Amino acid sequence: MRSYHDPCGVARALDVVGERWALLVVRELLLGPKRFTDLAAGLPGLSQNVLSQRLRDLERAGIVTRARLGPPAGTRAYRLTERGAELEPVLLALARWGSRVPLPGSDAELGVDALALALRTTFDPDAADGLRLTATLRLGDDALRATVHDGRFALARGEAEDPDAVLSGEPGALRAVVFGGRPPRDAGLRIDGDRPAALHLLHCFPRPTPVENEVTAGMDRSNPR
């Protein structure tokens, strides 16, 4: 691995996780272990050779380790170590900062884990005032357990036990409702169970204002027409 040869803590951190795709591999493992094929599916722009290399790099650095999924899967997977899990607040802060960068001109859709990170970084506790909910988000072939309680929002991989509501659809459908303002039915998002609570949840994620809009607004105020 390349090194900055700089004693600064930032430089030393980037020596470990600064290679291209490394932090995105970590992102895919924040909610729990994944098989190699699932990691590859969540990072469609990454070749399998480079993914293998990044996993080896992260293993050597003590960020990722191999695991075996229990029944019925019973197959080899990768998970974050305790040290790797310490990167979670770093990724959340980076995602929150990056959410205000204008979207790239691309038709690429958010994967499930990327969407989960977007939800966590945009959740507004004030908008969730009075909401108490446990829900399952069935997104494509994946399922996430979402909970809101006392203004706190949490996501974990897997189905919720006895959920208050179940929201089903493709990841793009949930994104279109939450960040695009489309009605669930029009976007292809099905809601079963406590519909009012589920709709309340869907309105707890205000879309960040892009930085360029703020800059432009400031220019307009200083140069009135």
Residue pairs with C-beta under 8 A, 6 or more apart in sequence:
1 15
1 16
1 19
1 57
2 15
2 19
3 15
4 11
4 12
4 14
4 15
6 12
16 61
16 63
17 23
17 26
17 58
17 61
17 63
17 87
19 54
19 57
21 43
21 46
21 50
21 51
21 54
22 54
22 57
22 58
23 87
23 91
23 94
24 43
24 46
25 39
25 43
25 51
25 54
25 55
25 58
25 64
26 58
26 63
26 64
26 80
26 84
26 87
26 91
27 91
27 113
27 114
27 117
28 34
28 38
28 39
28 42
28 43
28 111
28 113
29 39
29 64
29 78
29 79
29 80
29 84
30 80
30 85
30 88
30 91
30 113
30 116
30 117
31 113
31 116
31 144
31 155
31 156
31 157
32 79
32 156
32 157
32 158
33 67
33 69
33 77
33 78
33 79
34 42
34 77
34 78
34 79
35 69
35 73
35 75
35 76
35 77
35 78
36 48
36 51
36 52
36 55
36 76
36 77
36 78
38 77
39 51
39 55
39 78
40 46
40 48
40 51
41 111
42 111
42 112
42 113
42 114
43 51
43 111
44 108
44 111
45 108
46 54
55 64
55 78
58 64
58 84
59 65
59 66
62 81
62 83
62 84
63 80
63 81
63 83
63 84
63 87
64 78
64 79
64 80
64 81
64 84
65 78
65 79
65 80
65 81
66 76
66 77
66 78
66 79
67 76
67 77
67 78
67 79
68 74
68 75
68 76
68 77
69 75
69 76
69 77
80 87
91 117
92 117
92 120
92 121
95 117
95 118
95 120
95 121
96 121
96 122
96 208
99 118
99 121
99 122
99 208
100 208
100 209
100 210
100 211
101 210
101 211
102 210
102 211
102 212
103 210
109 171
109 172
109 175
110 118
110 171
110 172
110 175
111 171
112 139
112 140
112 142
112 144
112 171
115 139
115 171
115 174
115 175
116 144
116 155
118 175
118 179
118 205
119 153
119 155
119 178
119 205
120 153
120 155
122 179
122 205
122 206
122 207
122 208
123 153
123 204
123 205
124 204
124 205
124 206
125 151
125 152
125 153
126 151
127 203
127 204
127 205
127 206
128 148
128 151
128 153
128 200
128 201
128 204
129 151
131 148
131 197
131 200
131 201
131 204
132 148
132 149
132 150
133 146
133 147
133 148
133 164
133 165
133 194
133 197
133 198
133 200
133 201
134 145
134 146
134 147
134 160
134 162
134 163
134 164
135 145
135 146
135 147
135 160
135 163
135 164
135 165
135 166
135 167
135 193
135 197
135 198
135 201
136 143
136 144
136 145
136 146
136 159
136 160
136 163
136 165
136 166
136 167
137 143
137 144
137 145
137 146
137 155
137 167
137 174
138 166
138 167
138 168
138 169
139 169
139 170
139 171
139 174
140 170
140 171
142 157
143 157
143 158
143 159
144 155
144 156
144 157
144 158
145 155
145 156
145 157
145 158
145 159
145 160
145 163
146 153
146 154
146 155
146 160
146 201
147 153
147 154
147 160
148 201
148 204
153 204
163 193
164 193
164 194
164 197
164 198
165 191
165 192
165 193
165 194
165 195
165 197
165 198
165 201
166 191
166 192
166 193
167 174
167 184
167 189
167 190
167 191
167 192
167 198
168 189
168 190
168 192
169 187
169 188
169 189
169 190
170 188
173 184
173 187
173 188
173 189
174 187
174 189
176 182
176 187
176 189
177 183
177 184
177 187
177 189
177 202
178 202
178 205
179 205
179 207
180 187
184 190
184 191
184 199
184 202
191 198
191 199
